[in-house]
Every structure is written in C-alpha cells, then in structure tokens.
C-alpha cells in the first residue's frame, strides 16, 4: 500500500472529504494528487493530515509497514525519536525550570505554569506522563484559600480543569461566581468566564457527562446577553447543542453550525470545530 492509498483509506474511515482534510493544510488538489499517487508531499503536510485525523506518527508507520520496517522506515522512527520527542524533552526542562523558580520566589504563577505543562503532556500522550495528584491538591488549596478571585485564579482553574472531577468543577462553579461577583462589571471578567464555560462544555462532552453539558451551555447562553461576545457565544451554544445530539447518536445539524463560522470568514476556527467533532465522535464509536 502506498502513502496515498493509506491516507485515502484513513480519511474515508473517518468520514472526511478531501476538502475537510485539506482545508488549512494544503489545497484539495495536493491531497487528491497524493491519494492518486501522482505526487509526494512534505513531512509537515503529512503530519498535519495525521493530526487532523487524530493519528499519531507511530500509528501511521505501523499501518504502513505492518510488522516490518525498511531502512527508510527505521530512519523515520529515528527522526520521530530524536526530533519530535525532543520537543517533549524541552517541555520537561521547562517544567523543571518553572518548579525551580517557584521554589526560589514562592510565586505561585510559576507553579501553575509547571502544572499546566504537565497536563499538556498528559493530554498529548493520553496517559499519565506526570503524576498530578499532588498538583491537584496544590491548586485546590490555593483556590479555596483565596476569597476574592481575579483573572489569575479564573485562568488557573480553567486551564487545569482536566485534573478535577466533574462534581468538583460543578460545585466550584457556584463558588467562582460568588468570589468574582465584584469583577462582573469588567469586560475582561466576562471574557474569562466565557472561556471557562467553553472549557467546561468540551470537557463534559469528552467525559460523556451530558447533563453537565446542558447546564454549562445554558450558563454560556445566559452570560452572552451581557457581553460584546453575544453573537459568537450564541453561535457556539448552537454548535455545542448540535454536537451533543451527534455524540448521542441523534440527528444533528452540527455541520451547518460549523458552516456558519466558515461563512463569516472564521476558517481556522471552523476547522478546529470540525476536528473537535471528529475526535468526540471517534471516541463515541470506540466506547460503543
């Protein structure tokens, strides 16, 4: 099987058109030429295709080679080990650096940076590269100690959602509203709260906690009436509700809601919404 044939097979399995896979990465013609074995592409374009299909480089090489590996494929694996994973090494160095700066300065900002990078690597590899139990306790203790939350506290909680249970997030949301009430007239507060709710919605969809999804969408819709982001947030609410139907296996107009963003010129954002839809639907199929 050629690279073009394999990309075409993987694309079909994920229900993507050539345009959906290529948008924002290459022209549709480039992808078509690859699939028809008429041209080669750069590694960066190939990696971008794989990322959109939620396929790792290692998985792709396995599909391409089966249980054998030619000299070229071994070279590709070497490239992965020494170049791509080098980025992980750099992130780990940054984590150690931030931890050191936190110990020296006692500035919780650096502690939070190290934790967020740990969560990033855990999420990237879909496994516990780092044990974050102690970090979760640190974040909880800090947030519970602060009686008046500001931008920093909201950002910390929003960026670290994945380490908390859904019940804890739902319960703390009420506390968040109380502890930030004094800031509610500030425009940046409404923006921070909108970002937080969007993160909560995506996480609840990933965890299949659909009652929580409904709750956070309602909160986002209500909030949008008070902010300059009203049109955007309400378009996102429509997207989330249709995506929820799709994840539940119901008839859905989620593609139409994505097209609304695309028609307004938000091409890159629309591509991100497509990727989220494909990721959630693929997880649903795997769990079925």
N, C-alpha and C positions, 0 to 999 in steps of 0.2 A: 504494500500500500504506500502511495506517495504522500508527501506532506499535504498536497492539495486535496487528495481524496480523504485523508483523515480529517482535515479541517471541515470539509463539507459534511462528512458523517457526523462529527461532533455538533456542528451547527444545526443540522436537521434534528438531531436528538433533543436539542434544547429549544426547538420551536422558533428559531431565529431566522429571519430573512437575511439575504446578503446585505441589504441596506441597514438593517438593525445592527448587524455585527460590525459593519464597516464604518458607520457614522462616527465622526470624531476621531477616527484612527487612520483611515485611508479612503480612497474613492471606492465605490462599489465595483468599478471596473477592475481595480487592482485585485480585489478579493476574487472576483469572477475568473480573472486570468490565472490566479494561483490555483483555484479549485479545478480548473481545466488543464492544469499542468503546462501552462503557456509561459509562465514567468516565475521568478523567485522573488522573495520579499526580504526585507531586513529583519534582524532578530527583534528589534524594538517593536516592529509592527506585529510580528508573530506573538510576542509576549503580551501585547495589548489585546490581541484577539483572545488569547487564552484567559487573560484576566477577566474580560467581559463574560466569558463562558464559565467563569469560576473553576478553571482547571489549572493546576499547578504545573510548572515546567517538568517536575519529576513524573507526574501522572501522564503528561503528554508523551514523554520519552518512553514510558512503559507501554502506552498504547501503540506507539510507533514501532517499537522494537520487539514487543513480546518479552520473552525471557532471554533474548540475545542482545549483544551490544557490539557494534562495529567499532573500529578505531575512532571514527568520527563521532559516534555517539558517546564514547568514553571521553573524548575531548569536550563534548558538550557538557557532560556531567562534571568534568573538571572545571569548566567555566562556571557552572552553577555553584559548585562548592567554593571556589576561590573568589568569585566576583559578586554574585548575588548574595550569598551568605555573609560576605564581608560587610554588607550593609547591616546585617543583624549584629555583627561584632561591633560596628561603630555605635549602634544604638545602645548596646550593652555597656560600652565605655562611657557613653553619655549618662547612663543611669548611675554608674559608679561615681562619675564626676558630680552629678547633682546631689547624690547622697552625701558625698564629702562636703560639699558646700553647705548643705543643710546642717551637718554636724558642726561646722565651723561658725556658721552665722546664726543658727537656730531660726532661720527664716523658713516658714512652712511652705512658702512658694516653691522652693527647690525640692522639698519633699514631695510635693504634689506633682511636679514635673517628672520626677523619677517614677512615681506610681503610674502616671498616665502612659509613660513609655513602656512600662511592664505590661500594662493592659493592652497596648497596641501590639506588642509581640505575641501575647497570648491569643489575641483575636486573630492576628495574621496567620498563625500556625494552627489555630483551632485546638490548642492544647495548653496545658499549664507549663509554659516555659519558665515562668516565675510563680512561686507560691505567694499569693497576695492576701492571705488570711490576716497577717499582722498589719498589712497596709489598710485593709478594710477597717480594722479596729482603730487605727490612727485617724482615718478620715471620719469615722463615726464620732470618735471622741472630740475631734476638733469642731465638727459641725454642731454637735449637741452642746458644746461649751459656749459657742457664740450666740448671743441673744439677739443681735441685730445683724442680719445677713446683708451683704452687699454684692457687687458684681463678682468679686473673687470667690465668695462662698457658693454662689449660684453656679459659677463656671466649674468649680471643683466637683460639686455634686453631679452636674450634668455630664461632665467628661468621664466620671468614674461610675456611672450607673451600672455597668456590667458586673461589678463585684457585689452588688446588693440584691437581695431577694425582691420579688415583685411586691410582696406585702410591705416590706420596709420602705420601698420607694413610694408606694401609695400613701402610707401613713405619714411619711416625712413631707410629702407634698403639702399637706394641710399646715404643717409647721412652717414650711417655706413661705407660704402665703402670709402667715402671721408675722414672721420675722423680717419680711421685706415690705410690709404694708406701707411703711413711711416713705419708701422709694417709688411707690406706684405712679407718681406723677412725673417721673423722669423717663424720657423716651428710651434710654438705654435699658431701663428695667424691663419695659415691655418686650424689647428685642431679646433680652436674656431669657425671659420667661417663655417666649415663643420657641426659642432654640431648645430649651429644656423640655418642653412638651413634645416637640418633634422627636427628640431623642427617646422620650418615654414611649411614644407611639411605635417607633421602629422596634424598640426592644420588646415591647409587649407582643408585637406581631411575630418576632423571631421566637419568642417563648410560647406562642400559641395561647396567650392569656387574653382572649378576645374581649372579655368583659372590661378588662383594663384598657384595651384599645379604644372601645366605645367611650369610656369615661374621659380619657385624655383628648380624644378628638372633640368631644363636647366642650371641654375646657378651652381648647385651642380656638374653637369657633366662637365661644363667648368672648375670649380675650381679644379676638381680631376686631371686634366692633370698636375697640378703644385705641387702636394703633394705626399708624400710617401704612402698616403691612397688611391691611384688611383684605385687599384683593388677593395677594399672594397666599396668605394663611388660609383663606377660604377655598382657594383652588387646591391647596394641599389637603385640606379636610376632605374635599370631594375625592381626591386621589386615594387617600387612606381608606375611605369608606368603600370605594370600589375595589381596592386591593384586598380589603378584608373579605369581601364577597368571594373574590377569586381564590384566596387561601382556603376559604371554607368550602370550595368546590361549587359555588353558586354562579349563576350567570352574572357577568360583570362587564362594565364599560370602562375598565381601567385604562385600556389603550386610548380611549377617547379623551380621558382626563390628561394623559401624558401629551397627547397631540395639542391640547390647549396651551401648554407651556411652549411646545415647539413652534406653534403658530405665532406666538408672541416674540419669538426670537431667542428663547432660552434653550438653545440646542443642547449645550453641555449639561444643563440641569435635567432636561428631558432624558438624556442618555443615562444619567445617574438613576432616574426613576425606573427606567427600563431594567437596569442592572439589579436594582433592589427587588423588583417584581420577579425577575428570573431566579434570583437567589432564594427568595421566600418560597416560590412555587416548587423549585427543585428540592428544597428541604421537606416540603409537604409530601411530595411524591416518595421521598426516601423513608419518611415516617409512616406512610400508609401501609 
